[in-house]
Amino acid sequence: MLQPTITTFPTTKFIGKSLTFTYADYRVFELWSGFMPRRNEIENAIGSDLYNIQINPENFDFQPNTPFVKWAAIAVTTFDFVPKEMNILEIPEGLYAVFNYIGDQSNAASFFNAIYTEWLPDSGYVLDHRPQFEILGTKYKTNDPNSEEEIWIPVKLKL
């Protein structure tokens, strides 16, 4: 059973790299492969967490060929210095449902599906049009069944 924490995420600045792709052409490895070797060029980082941010178009349908923007990024205190070929993003303050995900990526799609098709319809919340993201902290390990990450889904109260 999915038991998220409902919390407010503060307005946060990010510096990173972004790519537009679809679930059918999922190029997240390409995105992170381009970002990770250069992450230490980012100054004024807040902590060491990595953010896997997804910006969906309005009324996103989760279909295989619907494009969205994915970011590999780090939270920063200021945009004073942006490394070459990197971009800035600011996520506005808002309410999020935060889920803890444990495991490798093989079950991630079904976990997200359960959030959107099981938890959300019965939650008293609806999706809000802000970025969703995963925080890849110290417990995150690529392709490890004991890996842990936080999944942040933007929500607002159902009217």
C-alpha positions as CSV (number, residue, x, y, z in Angstrom):
1,M,0.0,0.0,0.0
2,L,1.3,3.4,-1.0
3,Q,1.7,5.8,2.0
4,P,3.2,9.1,0.9
5,T,4.1,12.0,3.0
6,I,2.3,15.2,1.9
7,T,4.7,18.1,2.2
8,T,5.5,21.6,0.7
9,F,8.6,21.8,-1.5
10,P,10.2,25.3,-1.3
11,T,11.0,27.3,-4.4
12,T,14.3,25.8,-5.5
13,K,16.9,26.7,-8.1
14,F,18.7,24.0,-10.2
15,I,21.5,23.8,-12.6
16,G,21.9,20.8,-14.9
17,K,21.4,19.3,-18.3
18,S,18.1,18.6,-20.0
19,L,16.8,16.5,-22.9
20,T,13.4,16.0,-24.5
21,F,12.3,12.5,-25.2
22,T,9.5,10.0,-24.9
23,Y,8.9,6.8,-22.9
24,A,9.3,4.9,-26.3
25,D,12.7,6.6,-26.8
26,Y,13.8,6.8,-23.2
27,R,17.2,8.5,-23.3
28,V,17.8,9.0,-19.6
29,F,21.1,7.1,-19.7
30,E,22.3,9.6,-22.3
31,L,21.2,12.5,-20.2
32,W,22.9,11.3,-17.0
33,S,26.1,10.2,-18.9
34,G,26.4,13.7,-20.1
35,F,25.8,15.3,-16.7
36,M,27.7,13.2,-14.2
37,P,31.2,13.8,-15.4
38,R,30.6,17.5,-15.2
39,R,28.5,17.8,-12.0
40,N,31.5,19.1,-10.0
41,E,31.7,22.2,-12.2
42,I,28.5,23.5,-10.6
43,E,29.2,26.0,-7.9
44,N,27.0,26.9,-4.9
45,A,25.4,23.5,-4.7
46,I,23.0,22.8,-1.8
47,G,24.0,19.4,-0.5
48,S,25.1,16.4,-2.6
49,D,21.7,15.1,-3.7
50,L,21.0,14.6,-7.4
51,Y,17.6,15.5,-8.9
52,N,16.0,13.5,-11.8
53,I,13.4,16.1,-12.8
54,Q,10.6,15.5,-15.3
55,I,8.5,18.3,-16.8
56,N,5.4,17.0,-18.5
57,P,3.3,19.0,-20.9
58,E,-0.1,20.2,-19.8
59,N,-2.6,17.3,-19.7
60,F,0.2,14.8,-20.1
61,D,-1.2,11.4,-21.2
62,F,1.7,9.1,-20.3
63,Q,1.5,7.5,-23.7
64,P,4.7,6.0,-25.2
65,N,5.2,8.7,-27.9
66,T,4.2,11.8,-25.9
67,P,7.4,14.0,-25.4
68,F,8.4,15.4,-22.1
69,V,11.6,17.1,-20.7
70,K,13.9,15.3,-18.3
71,W,16.6,17.0,-16.3
72,A,19.7,15.8,-14.5
73,A,20.4,18.5,-12.0
74,I,21.7,19.8,-8.6
75,A,20.0,22.3,-6.3
76,V,21.9,25.6,-6.0
77,T,21.8,28.8,-4.0
78,T,22.3,31.1,-6.9
79,F,22.5,31.2,-10.7
80,D,25.6,33.5,-10.6
81,F,27.7,30.9,-12.4
82,V,26.3,28.4,-14.9
83,P,28.8,26.1,-16.5
84,K,28.9,26.0,-20.3
85,E,26.3,23.8,-22.0
86,M,24.2,23.7,-18.8
87,N,20.9,25.3,-18.1
88,I,18.9,26.7,-15.2
89,L,15.6,25.7,-13.8
90,E,13.5,27.0,-10.9
91,I,10.8,24.8,-9.4
92,P,8.1,27.0,-7.6
93,E,7.0,26.2,-4.1
94,G,4.1,23.7,-4.0
95,L,2.5,20.7,-2.4
96,Y,4.0,17.3,-3.2
97,A,3.2,13.6,-2.4
98,V,6.5,12.0,-1.5
99,F,6.9,8.3,-1.9
100,N,9.9,6.2,-0.9
101,Y,11.0,3.8,-3.6
102,I,13.3,0.9,-2.7
103,G,14.8,-1.3,-5.4
104,D,16.5,-1.2,-8.8
105,Q,14.8,0.4,-11.8
106,S,13.1,-2.8,-13.0
107,N,10.0,-2.1,-10.9
108,A,10.0,1.7,-11.2
109,A,7.4,1.8,-14.0
110,S,4.9,-0.3,-12.1
111,F,5.5,1.8,-9.0
112,F,4.8,5.0,-10.9
113,N,1.7,3.4,-12.5
114,A,0.4,2.5,-9.0
115,I,0.9,6.1,-7.8
116,Y,-1.1,7.5,-10.8
117,T,-3.8,4.8,-11.1
118,E,-4.3,3.6,-7.6
119,W,-3.1,6.1,-5.0
120,L,-4.0,9.4,-6.8
121,P,-7.7,8.7,-7.7
122,D,-8.5,7.8,-4.0
123,S,-6.2,10.4,-2.4
124,G,-8.3,13.6,-2.3
125,Y,-5.6,15.2,-4.5
126,V,-5.1,15.8,-8.2
127,L,-2.0,16.3,-10.2
128,D,-0.7,19.9,-10.2
129,H,1.1,21.2,-13.3
130,R,4.6,21.5,-11.8
131,P,7.7,19.3,-12.3
132,Q,7.8,15.8,-10.7
133,F,11.2,14.6,-9.6
134,E,13.2,12.0,-7.8
135,I,15.8,12.8,-5.2
136,L,18.8,10.5,-5.6
137,G,20.5,10.9,-2.2
138,T,23.2,8.9,-0.4
139,K,21.1,5.7,-0.3
140,Y,20.7,5.7,-4.1
141,K,22.8,3.1,-5.9
142,T,22.4,2.5,-9.7
143,N,21.1,-1.0,-10.5
144,D,21.1,-2.1,-6.9
145,P,18.1,-3.9,-5.4
146,N,18.7,-2.1,-2.1
147,S,18.8,1.4,-3.7
148,E,16.5,4.1,-2.2
149,E,15.1,7.3,-3.6
150,E,12.3,9.7,-3.0
151,I,9.7,10.3,-5.7
152,W,8.0,13.7,-5.5
153,I,4.7,14.0,-7.3
154,P,3.1,17.6,-7.6
155,V,-0.4,17.6,-6.1
156,K,-3.2,20.0,-5.1
157,L,-6.4,19.4,-3.2
158,K,-9.2,18.0,-5.3
159,L,-12.0,20.7,-5.4
